[in-house]
Amino acid sequence: MNDHDIQFDQDLKFVSFDITNMYSNIPITELIKIIKIMCKQNVLNIEIKTVIIKMCNILTKQNYFQYKDLQYTQEDSLAMGTPTSSVFSKIYLQYL
């Protein structure tokens, strides 16, 4: 098969996205809403849903980091370098 044998749709468009500062641009409140929706879609019982939401709130709200001997809290978005940020960002982006 050569390049001339490949069929393609004239209206087909290829798109590539590059997300700059992805973790720091994912809003935690929106992420928690998405996780609640996903729990509802998967018909989880209320006890499991409550535990999942509680754990996600703890994991997303306890984002501490240090810069030049000062400690900061990242309150509105995911923190860089935490093991859960990659999982949470995948959840957020897959939902979009």
C-alpha positions as CSV (number, residue, x, y, z in Angstrom):
1,M,0.0,0.0,0.0
2,N,1.4,3.4,-0.8
3,D,0.3,6.9,0.2
4,H,-2.0,7.2,-2.8
5,D,-4.1,4.3,-1.7
6,I,-5.1,5.8,1.7
7,Q,-8.7,7.0,1.8
8,F,-9.5,10.0,3.9
9,D,-12.5,12.3,4.4
10,Q,-12.0,15.8,3.0
11,D,-13.7,17.3,6.1
12,L,-11.3,15.5,8.5
13,K,-9.3,17.8,10.7
14,F,-6.3,16.9,12.9
15,V,-5.9,18.9,16.1
16,S,-3.1,18.9,18.7
17,F,-3.4,20.5,22.0
18,D,-0.6,21.5,24.4
19,I,-1.7,22.4,27.9
20,T,0.4,25.0,29.5
21,N,0.6,24.8,33.3
22,M,-2.0,22.1,33.3
23,Y,-2.2,21.2,37.0
24,S,-2.3,24.8,38.2
25,N,-5.2,25.5,35.7
26,I,-7.5,22.7,36.9
27,P,-10.1,24.2,39.4
28,I,-10.6,22.0,42.4
29,T,-14.3,22.9,42.9
30,E,-15.1,21.9,39.3
31,L,-13.0,18.7,39.7
32,I,-15.0,17.7,42.8
33,K,-18.3,18.3,40.9
34,I,-17.0,16.1,38.1
35,I,-16.1,13.3,40.5
36,K,-19.6,13.5,42.1
37,I,-21.1,13.2,38.6
38,M,-19.0,10.2,37.8
39,C,-20.0,8.5,41.1
40,K,-23.6,9.1,40.2
41,Q,-23.1,7.8,36.7
42,N,-21.5,4.6,38.1
43,V,-24.4,4.1,40.5
44,L,-22.2,4.0,43.6
45,N,-24.0,3.6,46.9
46,I,-24.0,6.6,49.2
47,E,-21.4,5.4,51.6
48,I,-18.8,4.7,48.9
49,K,-19.6,8.0,47.2
50,T,-19.2,9.9,50.5
51,V,-15.8,8.3,51.2
52,I,-14.6,9.0,47.7
53,I,-15.6,12.6,47.8
54,K,-14.2,13.0,51.3
55,M,-10.8,11.5,50.2
56,C,-10.7,13.7,47.1
57,N,-11.4,16.8,49.1
58,I,-8.5,15.9,51.5
59,L,-6.1,15.1,48.7
60,T,-6.9,18.3,46.7
61,K,-7.0,20.7,49.6
62,Q,-3.8,19.7,51.4
63,N,-1.4,20.9,48.8
64,Y,1.6,22.4,50.6
65,F,4.8,23.5,49.1
66,Q,7.9,25.4,50.1
67,Y,9.8,28.1,48.2
68,K,12.8,30.0,49.7
69,D,12.1,28.9,53.3
70,L,8.4,29.9,53.1
71,Q,5.5,27.5,53.0
72,Y,2.5,28.1,50.8
73,T,-0.8,26.3,50.2
74,Q,-2.1,25.9,46.7
75,E,-5.9,26.4,47.3
76,D,-7.6,26.7,44.0
77,S,-5.9,24.2,41.7
78,L,-3.8,21.1,41.6
79,A,-0.3,21.2,42.9
80,M,2.7,20.2,40.8
81,G,4.6,17.2,41.9
82,T,1.9,15.5,43.9
83,P,1.2,11.9,42.9
84,T,-2.5,12.5,42.7
85,S,-2.4,15.5,40.4
86,S,-1.8,13.4,37.3
87,V,-4.8,11.2,38.1
88,F,-7.1,14.1,38.9
89,S,-6.0,16.0,35.8
90,K,-6.9,12.9,33.7
91,I,-10.3,12.7,35.3
92,Y,-10.9,16.4,34.6
93,L,-9.7,16.3,31.0
94,Q,-11.5,13.0,30.1
95,Y,-14.7,14.5,31.4
96,L,-14.3,17.6,29.2
